[in-house]
Amino acid sequence: MFDEDAPLKKISNAIIPGEDLSEFSIESLQDRRETIEAEITRIEEMIAFKQSGRAAAESVFQQG
């Protein structure tokens, strides 16, 4: 079971919005961009999934 009081696990390669990027290498910046693009794709897929679920639920309730 999930323990709400447990400390959150720190991620060493976490991307922090607004973080100073001047110290990162070109390769690191490219990796970060790929990670962000993959996350955006994942978010868009979840939005589409939830929208289709909502549309299905609305159609059920509108029929009755």
C-alpha positions as semicolon CSV with decimal commas, in nm:
position;residue;x (nm);y (nm);z (nm)
1;M;0,000;0,000;0,000
2;F;0,113;0,356;-0,063
3;D;0,258;0,536;0,239
4;E;0,173;0,905;0,213
5;D;0,425;0,992;0,484
6;A;0,716;0,821;0,313
7;P;0,970;1,059;0,161
8;L;0,951;1,098;-0,213
9;K;1,223;0,927;-0,412
10;K;1,460;1,181;-0,565
11;I;1,530;1,139;-0,933
12;S;1,885;1,232;-1,025
13;N;1,801;1,325;-1,383
14;A;1,481;1,514;-1,305
15;I;1,398;1,795;-1,543
16;I;1,316;2,114;-1,360
17;P;1,130;2,383;-1,556
18;G;1,328;2,707;-1,561
19;E;1,651;2,533;-1,464
20;D;1,974;2,699;-1,580
21;L;2,079;2,504;-1,888
22;S;2,411;2,676;-1,951
23;E;2,613;2,407;-1,772
24;F;2,470;2,118;-1,975
25;S;2,654;1,967;-2,269
26;I;2,496;1,959;-2,613
27;E;2,445;1,584;-2,573
28;S;2,274;1,631;-2,236
29;L;2,049;1,899;-2,380
30;Q;1,954;1,672;-2,670
31;D;1,880;1,389;-2,426
32;R;1,665;1,622;-2,215
33;R;1,474;1,733;-2,525
34;E;1,410;1,371;-2,625
35;T;1,287;1,296;-2,274
36;I;1,053;1,594;-2,277
37;E;0,922;1,508;-2,625
38;A;0,855;1,148;-2,514
39;E;0,670;1,276;-2,207
40;I;0,461;1,511;-2,421
41;T;0,367;1,219;-2,645
42;R;0,274;1,013;-2,340
43;I;0,059;1,299;-2,207
44;E;-0,114;1,346;-2,543
45;E;-0,192;0,973;-2,558
46;M;-0,342;0,981;-2,208
47;I;-0,550;1,287;-2,294
48;A;-0,685;1,109;-2,604
49;F;-0,758;0,796;-2,400
50;K;-0,946;0,993;-2,133
51;Q;-1,137;1,194;-2,394
52;S;-1,254;0,875;-2,563
53;G;-1,360;0,734;-2,226
54;R;-1,549;1,053;-2,149
55;A;-1,720;1,047;-2,489
56;A;-1,824;0,684;-2,436
57;A;-1,963;0,763;-2,091
58;E;-2,151;1,068;-2,219
59;S;-2,306;0,865;-2,499
60;V;-2,433;0,608;-2,248
61;F;-2,592;0,872;-2,028
62;Q;-2,743;1,061;-2,323
63;Q;-2,923;0,748;-2,448
64;G;-3,111;0,692;-2,125
